[in-house]
Amino acid sequence: MITQFKSLFRRFQAEETGAITVDFVVLVSAIIGLSIMVMAIIWEGAFAFTQRLNNEVESIEVIVY
């Protein structure tokens, strides 16, 4: 599957006609958009986890003798 994407990318890169260039721009913008959405989801989950962890750590009592 990765080999197919590599060959597709090489064809996009080698082709200089307008239609292929437009397709490539749309493809790259879709990949970037999806990446941003995935990063937002991961960031939200990681932030919630760190908040819970912070609350747990703050609730630990340390006894000094």
PDB file of N, CA, C and O in Angstrom:
ATOM      1  N   MET A   1       0.820  -1.182   0.000  1.00  0.00           N
ATOM      2  CA  MET A   1       0.000   0.000   0.000  1.00  0.00           C
ATOM      3  C   MET A   1       0.872   1.256   0.000  1.00  0.00           C
ATOM      4  O   MET A   1       0.583   2.222  -0.706  1.00  0.00           O
ATOM      5  N   ILE A   2       1.940   1.232   0.799  1.00  0.00           N
ATOM      6  CA  ILE A   2       2.834   2.387   0.836  1.00  0.00           C
ATOM      7  C   ILE A   2       3.516   2.564  -0.505  1.00  0.00           C
ATOM      8  O   ILE A   2       3.760   3.691  -0.937  1.00  0.00           O
ATOM      9  N   THR A   3       3.829   1.457  -1.169  1.00  0.00           N
ATOM     10  CA  THR A   3       4.463   1.543  -2.486  1.00  0.00           C
ATOM     11  C   THR A   3       3.527   2.217  -3.490  1.00  0.00           C
ATOM     12  O   THR A   3       3.969   2.974  -4.354  1.00  0.00           O
ATOM     13  N   GLN A   4       2.237   1.932  -3.365  1.00  0.00           N
ATOM     14  CA  GLN A   4       1.266   2.562  -4.265  1.00  0.00           C
ATOM     15  C   GLN A   4       1.217   4.067  -4.024  1.00  0.00           C
ATOM     16  O   GLN A   4       1.151   4.845  -4.975  1.00  0.00           O
ATOM     17  N   PHE A   5       1.250   4.485  -2.747  1.00  0.00           N
ATOM     18  CA  PHE A   5       1.240   5.912  -2.443  1.00  0.00           C
ATOM     19  C   PHE A   5       2.512   6.582  -2.944  1.00  0.00           C
ATOM     20  O   PHE A   5       2.473   7.710  -3.434  1.00  0.00           O
ATOM     21  N   LYS A   6       3.641   5.884  -2.819  1.00  0.00           N
ATOM     22  CA  LYS A   6       4.899   6.447  -3.304  1.00  0.00           C
ATOM     23  C   LYS A   6       4.863   6.638  -4.808  1.00  0.00           C
ATOM     24  O   LYS A   6       5.292   7.673  -5.318  1.00  0.00           O
ATOM     25  N   SER A   7       4.350   5.641  -5.521  1.00  0.00           N
ATOM     26  CA  SER A   7       4.286   5.775  -6.985  1.00  0.00           C
ATOM     27  C   SER A   7       3.286   6.859  -7.381  1.00  0.00           C
ATOM     28  O   SER A   7       3.518   7.595  -8.340  1.00  0.00           O
ATOM     29  N   LEU A   8       2.174   6.961  -6.648  1.00  0.00           N
ATOM     30  CA  LEU A   8       1.203   8.019  -6.924  1.00  0.00           C
ATOM     31  C   LEU A   8       1.827   9.384  -6.683  1.00  0.00           C
ATOM     32  O   LEU A   8       1.640  10.307  -7.476  1.00  0.00           O
ATOM     33  N   PHE A   9       2.569   9.512  -5.586  1.00  0.00           N
ATOM     34  CA  PHE A   9       3.230  10.783  -5.284  1.00  0.00           C
ATOM     35  C   PHE A   9       4.249  11.131  -6.367  1.00  0.00           C
ATOM     36  O   PHE A   9       4.346  12.286  -6.783  1.00  0.00           O
ATOM     37  N   ARG A  10       5.010  10.132  -6.824  1.00  0.00           N
ATOM     38  CA  ARG A  10       6.005  10.389  -7.886  1.00  0.00           C
ATOM     39  C   ARG A  10       5.324  10.858  -9.171  1.00  0.00           C
ATOM     40  O   ARG A  10       5.814  11.751  -9.862  1.00  0.00           O
ATOM     41  N   ARG A  11       4.166  10.226  -9.479  1.00  0.00           N
ATOM     42  CA  ARG A  11       3.439  10.662 -10.678  1.00  0.00           C
ATOM     43  C   ARG A  11       2.923  12.088 -10.514  1.00  0.00           C
ATOM     44  O   ARG A  11       2.990  12.884 -11.451  1.00  0.00           O
ATOM     45  N   PHE A  12       2.403  12.417  -9.320  1.00  0.00           N
ATOM     46  CA  PHE A  12       1.949  13.780  -9.060  1.00  0.00           C
ATOM     47  C   PHE A  12       3.106  14.763  -9.188  1.00  0.00           C
ATOM     48  O   PHE A  12       2.961  15.839  -9.766  1.00  0.00           O
ATOM     49  N   GLN A  13       4.230  14.386  -8.652  1.00  0.00           N
ATOM     50  CA  GLN A  13       5.383  15.263  -8.648  1.00  0.00           C
ATOM     51  C   GLN A  13       5.930  15.459 -10.064  1.00  0.00           C
ATOM     52  O   GLN A  13       6.380  16.552 -10.407  1.00  0.00           O
ATOM     53  N   ALA A  14       5.895  14.421 -10.876  1.00  0.00           N
ATOM     54  CA  ALA A  14       6.462  14.503 -12.225  1.00  0.00           C
ATOM     55  C   ALA A  14       5.521  15.213 -13.201  1.00  0.00           C
ATOM     56  O   ALA A  14       5.977  15.851 -14.150  1.00  0.00           O
ATOM     57  N   GLU A  15       4.232  15.105 -12.975  1.00  0.00           N
ATOM     58  CA  GLU A  15       3.253  15.686 -13.890  1.00  0.00           C
ATOM     59  C   GLU A  15       3.201  17.197 -13.709  1.00  0.00           C
ATOM     60  O   GLU A  15       3.211  17.696 -12.583  1.00  0.00           O
ATOM     61  N   GLU A  16       3.147  17.913 -14.812  1.00  0.00           N
ATOM     62  CA  GLU A  16       3.140  19.361 -14.738  1.00  0.00           C
ATOM     63  C   GLU A  16       1.896  19.984 -15.337  1.00  0.00           C
ATOM     64  O   GLU A  16       1.855  21.199 -15.534  1.00  0.00           O
ATOM     65  N   THR A  17       0.904  19.204 -15.627  1.00  0.00           N
ATOM     66  CA  THR A  17      -0.329  19.771 -16.161  1.00  0.00           C
ATOM     67  C   THR A  17      -1.188  20.286 -15.017  1.00  0.00           C
ATOM     68  O   THR A  17      -0.995  19.901 -13.864  1.00  0.00           O
ATOM     69  N   GLY A  18      -2.123  21.143 -15.334  1.00  0.00           N
ATOM     70  CA  GLY A  18      -2.910  21.812 -14.310  1.00  0.00           C
ATOM     71  C   GLY A  18      -3.803  20.909 -13.490  1.00  0.00           C
ATOM     72  O   GLY A  18      -3.920  21.099 -12.279  1.00  0.00           O
ATOM     73  N   ALA A  19      -4.445  19.919 -14.120  1.00  0.00           N
ATOM     74  CA  ALA A  19      -5.399  19.085 -13.401  1.00  0.00           C
ATOM     75  C   ALA A  19      -4.711  18.279 -12.300  1.00  0.00           C
ATOM     76  O   ALA A  19      -5.252  18.143 -11.203  1.00  0.00           O
ATOM     77  N   ILE A  20      -3.556  17.759 -12.578  1.00  0.00           N
ATOM     78  CA  ILE A  20      -2.830  16.979 -11.581  1.00  0.00           C
ATOM     79  C   ILE A  20      -2.381  17.878 -10.441  1.00  0.00           C
ATOM     80  O   ILE A  20      -2.414  17.471  -9.280  1.00  0.00           O
ATOM     81  N   THR A  21      -1.963  19.091 -10.759  1.00  0.00           N
ATOM     82  CA  THR A  21      -1.542  20.030  -9.734  1.00  0.00           C
ATOM     83  C   THR A  21      -2.702  20.361  -8.806  1.00  0.00           C
ATOM     84  O   THR A  21      -2.522  20.419  -7.589  1.00  0.00           O
ATOM     85  N   VAL A  22      -3.879  20.577  -9.360  1.00  0.00           N
ATOM     86  CA  VAL A  22      -5.062  20.862  -8.547  1.00  0.00           C
ATOM     87  C   VAL A  22      -5.400  19.660  -7.680  1.00  0.00           C
ATOM     88  O   VAL A  22      -5.714  19.820  -6.500  1.00  0.00           O
ATOM     89  N   ASP A  23      -5.342  18.460  -8.243  1.00  0.00           N
ATOM     90  CA  ASP A  23      -5.600  17.253  -7.463  1.00  0.00           C
ATOM     91  C   ASP A  23      -4.615  17.131  -6.309  1.00  0.00           C
ATOM     92  O   ASP A  23      -5.001  16.772  -5.196  1.00  0.00           O
ATOM     93  N   PHE A  24      -3.366  17.423  -6.565  1.00  0.00           N
ATOM     94  CA  PHE A  24      -2.346  17.325  -5.526  1.00  0.00           C
ATOM     95  C   PHE A  24      -2.606  18.338  -4.412  1.00  0.00           C
ATOM     96  O   PHE A  24      -2.457  18.016  -3.233  1.00  0.00           O
ATOM     97  N   VAL A  25      -2.990  19.546  -4.777  1.00  0.00           N
ATOM     98  CA  VAL A  25      -3.274  20.579  -3.773  1.00  0.00           C
ATOM     99  C   VAL A  25      -4.462  20.154  -2.915  1.00  0.00           C
ATOM    100  O   VAL A  25      -4.437  20.326  -1.696  1.00  0.00           O
ATOM    101  N   VAL A  26      -5.490  19.608  -3.533  1.00  0.00           N
ATOM    102  CA  VAL A  26      -6.659  19.147  -2.787  1.00  0.00           C
ATOM    103  C   VAL A  26      -6.271  17.987  -1.878  1.00  0.00           C
ATOM    104  O   VAL A  26      -6.701  17.937  -0.726  1.00  0.00           O
ATOM    105  N   LEU A  27      -5.473  17.066  -2.372  1.00  0.00           N
ATOM    106  CA  LEU A  27      -5.041  15.919  -1.581  1.00  0.00           C
ATOM    107  C   LEU A  27      -4.215  16.364  -0.375  1.00  0.00           C
ATOM    108  O   LEU A  27      -4.445  15.894   0.740  1.00  0.00           O
ATOM    109  N   VAL A  28      -3.272  17.249  -0.586  1.00  0.00           N
ATOM    110  CA  VAL A  28      -2.429  17.725   0.510  1.00  0.00           C
ATOM    111  C   VAL A  28      -3.255  18.506   1.524  1.00  0.00           C
ATOM    112  O   VAL A  28      -3.060  18.344   2.728  1.00  0.00           O
ATOM    113  N   SER A  29      -4.167  19.343   1.065  1.00  0.00           N
ATOM    114  CA  SER A  29      -4.986  20.110   2.009  1.00  0.00           C
ATOM    115  C   SER A  29      -5.900  19.189   2.812  1.00  0.00           C
ATOM    116  O   SER A  29      -6.146  19.454   3.988  1.00  0.00           O
ATOM    117  N   ALA A  30      -6.408  18.120   2.213  1.00  0.00           N
ATOM    118  CA  ALA A  30      -7.225  17.158   2.955  1.00  0.00           C
ATOM    119  C   ALA A  30      -6.394  16.448   4.012  1.00  0.00           C
ATOM    120  O   ALA A  30      -6.855  16.253   5.136  1.00  0.00           O
ATOM    121  N   ILE A  31      -5.182  16.062   3.663  1.00  0.00           N
ATOM    122  CA  ILE A  31      -4.295  15.401   4.633  1.00  0.00           C
ATOM    123  C   ILE A  31      -3.975  16.348   5.785  1.00  0.00           C
ATOM    124  O   ILE A  31      -3.994  15.933   6.944  1.00  0.00           O
ATOM    125  N   ILE A  32      -3.686  17.593   5.490  1.00  0.00           N
ATOM    126  CA  ILE A  32      -3.380  18.566   6.539  1.00  0.00           C
ATOM    127  C   ILE A  32      -4.604  18.807   7.414  1.00  0.00           C
ATOM    128  O   ILE A  32      -4.482  18.880   8.637  1.00  0.00           O
ATOM    129  N   GLY A  33      -5.774  18.932   6.812  1.00  0.00           N
ATOM    130  CA  GLY A  33      -7.001  19.146   7.575  1.00  0.00           C
ATOM    131  C   GLY A  33      -7.302  17.983   8.507  1.00  0.00           C
ATOM    132  O   GLY A  33      -7.647  18.190   9.670  1.00  0.00           O
ATOM    133  N   LEU A  34      -7.173  16.772   8.005  1.00  0.00           N
ATOM    134  CA  LEU A  34      -7.401  15.602   8.851  1.00  0.00           C
ATOM    135  C   LEU A  34      -6.365  15.511   9.965  1.00  0.00           C
ATOM    136  O   LEU A  34      -6.690  15.128  11.088  1.00  0.00           O
ATOM    137  N   SER A  35      -5.134  15.861   9.659  1.00  0.00           N
ATOM    138  CA  SER A  35      -4.085  15.840  10.680  1.00  0.00           C
ATOM    139  C   SER A  35      -4.378  16.830  11.794  1.00  0.00           C
ATOM    140  O   SER A  35      -4.161  16.530  12.968  1.00  0.00           O
ATOM    141  N   ILE A  36      -4.866  18.001  11.436  1.00  0.00           N
ATOM    142  CA  ILE A  36      -5.206  19.002  12.441  1.00  0.00           C
ATOM    143  C   ILE A  36      -6.352  18.512  13.318  1.00  0.00           C
ATOM    144  O   ILE A  36      -6.330  18.709  14.533  1.00  0.00           O
ATOM    145  N   MET A  37      -7.357  17.874  12.709  1.00  0.00           N
ATOM    146  CA  MET A  37      -8.471  17.352  13.489  1.00  0.00           C
ATOM    147  C   MET A  37      -8.016  16.254  14.444  1.00  0.00           C
ATOM    148  O   MET A  37      -8.445  16.220  15.597  1.00  0.00           O
ATOM    149  N   VAL A  38      -7.163  15.368  13.981  1.00  0.00           N
ATOM    150  CA  VAL A  38      -6.659  14.287  14.836  1.00  0.00           C
ATOM    151  C   VAL A  38      -5.823  14.866  15.977  1.00  0.00           C
ATOM    152  O   VAL A  38      -5.943  14.423  17.120  1.00  0.00           O
ATOM    153  N   MET A  39      -4.987  15.842  15.677  1.00  0.00           N
ATOM    154  CA  MET A  39      -4.174  16.462  16.723  1.00  0.00           C
ATOM    155  C   MET A  39      -5.051  17.156  17.762  1.00  0.00           C
ATOM    156  O   MET A  39      -4.731  17.134  18.951  1.00  0.00           O
ATOM    157  N   ALA A  40      -6.150  17.771  17.330  1.00  0.00           N
ATOM    158  CA  ALA A  40      -7.055  18.431  18.280  1.00  0.00           C
ATOM    159  C   ALA A  40      -7.686  17.408  19.211  1.00  0.00           C
ATOM    160  O   ALA A  40      -7.817  17.661  20.408  1.00  0.00           O
ATOM    161  N   ILE A  41      -8.077  16.264  18.680  1.00  0.00           N
ATOM    162  CA  ILE A  41      -8.675  15.216  19.503  1.00  0.00           C
ATOM    163  C   ILE A  41      -7.652  14.678  20.493  1.00  0.00           C
ATOM    164  O   ILE A  41      -7.961  14.499  21.671  1.00  0.00           O
ATOM    165  N   ILE A  42      -6.447  14.420  20.026  1.00  0.00           N
ATOM    166  CA  ILE A  42      -5.394  13.904  20.905  1.00  0.00           C
ATOM    167  C   ILE A  42      -5.048  14.939  21.968  1.00  0.00           C
ATOM    168  O   ILE A  42      -4.863  14.592  23.135  1.00  0.00           O
ATOM    169  N   TRP A  43      -4.958  16.208  21.575  1.00  0.00           N
ATOM    170  CA  TRP A  43      -4.614  17.268  22.520  1.00  0.00           C
ATOM    171  C   TRP A  43      -5.671  17.366  23.622  1.00  0.00           C
ATOM    172  O   TRP A  43      -5.338  17.506  24.799  1.00  0.00           O
ATOM    173  N   GLU A  44      -6.937  17.292  23.235  1.00  0.00           N
ATOM    174  CA  GLU A  44      -8.024  17.385  24.216  1.00  0.00           C
ATOM    175  C   GLU A  44      -7.965  16.232  25.215  1.00  0.00           C
ATOM    176  O   GLU A  44      -8.129  16.443  26.417  1.00  0.00           O
ATOM    177  N   GLY A  45      -7.734  15.029  24.730  1.00  0.00           N
ATOM    178  CA  GLY A  45      -7.623  13.875  25.614  1.00  0.00           C
ATOM    179  C   GLY A  45      -6.414  13.960  26.524  1.00  0.00           C
ATOM    180  O   GLY A  45      -6.497  13.620  27.704  1.00  0.00           O
ATOM    181  N   ALA A  46      -5.298  14.409  25.989  1.00  0.00           N
ATOM    182  CA  ALA A  46      -4.083  14.525  26.791  1.00  0.00           C
ATOM    183  C   ALA A  46      -4.251  15.609  27.853  1.00  0.00           C
ATOM    184  O   ALA A  46      -3.778  15.445  28.977  1.00  0.00           O
ATOM    185  N   PHE A  47      -4.909  16.699  27.518  1.00  0.00           N
ATOM    186  CA  PHE A  47      -5.124  17.775  28.474  1.00  0.00           C
ATOM    187  C   PHE A  47      -6.034  17.307  29.609  1.00  0.00           C
ATOM    188  O   PHE A  47      -5.776  17.612  30.773  1.00  0.00           O
ATOM    189  N   ALA A  48      -7.093  16.573  29.282  1.00  0.00           N
ATOM    190  CA  ALA A  48      -7.994  16.056  30.317  1.00  0.00           C
ATOM    191  C   ALA A  48      -7.245  15.089  31.236  1.00  0.00           C
ATOM    192  O   ALA A  48      -7.438  15.108  32.451  1.00  0.00           O
ATOM    193  N   PHE A  49      -6.400  14.251  30.658  1.00  0.00           N
ATOM    194  CA  PHE A  49      -5.627  13.309  31.452  1.00  0.00           C
ATOM    195  C   PHE A  49      -4.676  14.043  32.390  1.00  0.00           C
ATOM    196  O   PHE A  49      -4.561  13.678  33.560  1.00  0.00           O
ATOM    197  N   THR A  50      -3.999  15.062  31.898  1.00  0.00           N
ATOM    198  CA  THR A  50      -3.064  15.791  32.756  1.00  0.00           C
ATOM    199  C   THR A  50      -3.793  16.533  33.866  1.00  0.00           C
ATOM    200  O   THR A  50      -3.258  16.676  34.965  1.00  0.00           O
ATOM    201  N   GLN A  51      -4.996  17.003  33.599  1.00  0.00           N
ATOM    202  CA  GLN A  51      -5.784  17.654  34.648  1.00  0.00           C
ATOM    203  C   GLN A  51      -6.139  16.660  35.744  1.00  0.00           C
ATOM    204  O   GLN A  51      -6.006  16.973  36.928  1.00  0.00           O
ATOM    205  N   ARG A  52      -6.588  15.466  35.367  1.00  0.00           N
ATOM    206  CA  ARG A  52      -6.922  14.435  36.355  1.00  0.00           C
ATOM    207  C   ARG A  52      -5.679  14.022  37.137  1.00  0.00           C
ATOM    208  O   ARG A  52      -5.736  13.853  38.355  1.00  0.00           O
ATOM    209  N   LEU A  53      -4.567  13.860  36.445  1.00  0.00           N
ATOM    210  CA  LEU A  53      -3.326  13.485  37.103  1.00  0.00           C
ATOM    211  C   LEU A  53      -2.878  14.570  38.083  1.00  0.00           C
ATOM    212  O   LEU A  53      -2.421  14.265  39.185  1.00  0.00           O
ATOM    213  N   ASN A  54      -3.006  15.810  37.689  1.00  0.00           N
ATOM    214  CA  ASN A  54      -2.647  16.928  38.559  1.00  0.00           C
ATOM    215  C   ASN A  54      -3.516  16.916  39.818  1.00  0.00           C
ATOM    216  O   ASN A  54      -3.006  17.126  40.919  1.00  0.00           O
ATOM    217  N   ASN A  55      -4.802  16.676  39.670  1.00  0.00           N
ATOM    218  CA  ASN A  55      -5.695  16.623  40.828  1.00  0.00           C
ATOM    219  C   ASN A  55      -5.303  15.487  41.763  1.00  0.00           C
ATOM    220  O   ASN A  55      -5.330  15.649  42.983  1.00  0.00           O
ATOM    221  N   GLU A  56      -4.943  14.347  41.202  1.00  0.00           N
ATOM    222  CA  GLU A  56      -4.527  13.211  42.024  1.00  0.00           C
ATOM    223  C   GLU A  56      -3.235  13.509  42.774  1.00  0.00           C
ATOM    224  O   GLU A  56      -3.117  13.195  43.958  1.00  0.00           O
ATOM    225  N   VAL A  57      -2.275  14.109  42.098  1.00  0.00           N
ATOM    226  CA  VAL A  57      -0.993  14.417  42.728  1.00  0.00           C
ATOM    227  C   VAL A  57      -1.185  15.465  43.821  1.00  0.00           C
ATOM    228  O   VAL A  57      -0.568  15.373  44.883  1.00  0.00           O
ATOM    229  N   GLU A  58      -2.027  16.452  43.572  1.00  0.00           N
ATOM    230  CA  GLU A  58      -2.265  17.481  44.587  1.00  0.00           C
ATOM    231  C   GLU A  58      -2.971  16.927  45.815  1.00  0.00           C
ATOM    232  O   GLU A  58      -2.814  17.470  46.909  1.00  0.00           O
ATOM    233  N   SER A  59      -3.744  15.861  45.658  1.00  0.00           N
ATOM    234  CA  SER A  59      -4.481  15.301  46.800  1.00  0.00           C
ATOM    235  C   SER A  59      -3.611  14.386  47.668  1.00  0.00           C
ATOM    236  O   SER A  59      -4.047  13.981  48.746  1.00  0.00           O
ATOM    237  N   ILE A  60      -2.426  14.058  47.238  1.00  0.00           N
ATOM    238  CA  ILE A  60      -1.526  13.195  48.025  1.00  0.00           C
ATOM    239  C   ILE A  60      -0.937  14.008  49.173  1.00  0.00           C
ATOM    240  O   ILE A  60      -0.406  15.101  48.975  1.00  0.00           O
ATOM    241  N   GLU A  61      -1.041  13.458  50.356  1.00  0.00           N
ATOM    242  CA  GLU A  61      -0.476  14.131  51.508  1.00  0.00           C
ATOM    243  C   GLU A  61       0.918  13.586  51.778  1.00  0.00           C
ATOM    244  O   GLU A  61       1.135  12.374  51.766  1.00  0.00           O
ATOM    245  N   VAL A  62       1.845  14.476  52.018  1.00  0.00           N
ATOM    246  CA  VAL A  62       3.219  14.093  52.303  1.00  0.00           C
ATOM    247  C   VAL A  62       3.472  14.341  53.784  1.00  0.00           C
ATOM    248  O   VAL A  62       3.276  15.450  54.281  1.00  0.00           O
ATOM    249  N   ILE A  63       3.905  13.310  54.473  1.00  0.00           N
ATOM    250  CA  ILE A  63       4.180  13.432  55.900  1.00  0.00           C
ATOM    251  C   ILE A  63       5.683  13.537  56.097  1.00  0.00           C
ATOM    252  O   ILE A  63       6.436  12.679  55.636  1.00  0.00           O
ATOM    253  N   VAL A  64       6.113  14.570  56.769  1.00  0.00           N
ATOM    254  CA  VAL A  64       7.531  14.786  57.040  1.00  0.00           C
ATOM    255  C   VAL A  64       7.755  14.553  58.524  1.00  0.00           C
ATOM    256  O   VAL A  64       7.078  15.164  59.351  1.00  0.00           O
ATOM    257  N   TYR A  65       8.680  13.693  58.873  1.00  0.00           N
ATOM    258  CA  TYR A  65       8.984  13.388  60.282  1.00  0.00           C
ATOM    259  C   TYR A  65      10.149  14.193  60.756  1.00  0.00           C
ATOM    260  O   TYR A  65      10.552  14.073  61.913  1.00  0.00           O
TER     261      TYR A  65
END
